[in-house]
Amino acid sequence: MIYPSKISIALLSLTLCHAASAHEYSAQLRAKKYAEVEQAVAAKLAVDATNLDALVAKTQLIILEGKESRLDEASKIAETCISAHPQSSDCHQALGNVLGTKAITAGIMSAMSYAGKIRDSFQKAIELDAQNYKARASLLQFYLQAPSFVGGGKGKAQTLIKETNQLNPTAGMLMQANFDLSDEKNAQAEALALKANTAGSDVFLDMQRDVLVSLGHSYVQEKKFADSERVFRDLSLRFPHQAVGSYGMGKSLQEQGKLKEAISYLEKSISIENSAYAYYRIGQCWQASKDNAKAILAYEKALSIKPELRKKIKTDVEEQLKSLKA
């Protein structure tokens, strides 16, 4: 059975940073009104096939859906956006986001084949809008994750942080926190993330959240459960309308074998945001508790929700269901 450990900080941050700069549909996407956005985007594109905001939003919807099979479609949409609006930072960022998501799912060898295009997309987004801090955060993760022969490297990451700090000290501080996390300087990263003044900026709040989420999962992987639970409790207080804190608590408790408590937190996370991954972990907890009927229900629910589970985890769920029903 697969027990997903911490996703690497870089890859996790790429998935969390895929919202582009503010556009017509941003507020609805933040409110998770995905069906409404999908309908509105389809209506807009039916009368204006190259509408910038609608094209960007459509790439975001496909990424959020979680279907690996649709990422090539999303890539073509982003390319259409760039062709129609070559000076749009958001269009170039959208392409980087799609390719970054493909890199997470495709495996290391496939990812290397378009690593340069990921880097170039985020660099172009920043060239067109120096204050596109989402693109800066994503480019930072590329530099930290990618090997030097495809354009990565910590030296480039440090240069980017320095440049960003000159534009906006808060953004620079949060990017430095991410750098410190990649360097396993967890306490330093946490201190910087908490020190950052994020008031009035959804972008900086998202960046702060991403650092703290990565930190919490890092502590889980290191079996520093007191630290992980402290971080996830803080996340629940700072972001009460998001599931990251309660989900992280559930994961931390599950890894300690505290299954009943883990289920309680995972169910709390689902009450905030339906998640296939939360149901997957609930299924694991019930299965470990020998309650096969409840495990089956949770696993089946995990397969029915969007965004979909990653392919490897989806396969594991299907195998567990086959075994439980035998």
Secondary structure, 3 states (H helix, E strand, C coil): CCCCCCCCHHHHHHHHCCCCCCCCCHHHHHCCCHHHHHHHHHHHHHHCCCCHHHHHHHHHHHHHHCCHHHHHHHHHHHHHHHHHCCCCHHHHHHHHHHHHHHHHHHCHHHHHHCHHHHHHHHHHHHHHCCCCHHHHHHHHHHHHHCCHHHCCCHHHHHHHHHHHHHHCHHHHHHHHHHHHHHCCCHHHHHHHHHHCCCCCCHHHHHHHHHHHHHHHHHHHHCCCHHHHHHHHHHHHHHCCCCCHHHHHHHHHHHHCCCHHHHHHHHHHHHHHCCCHHHHHHHHHHHHHCCCHHHHHHHHHHHHHCCCCCCHHHHHHHHHHHHHHHC
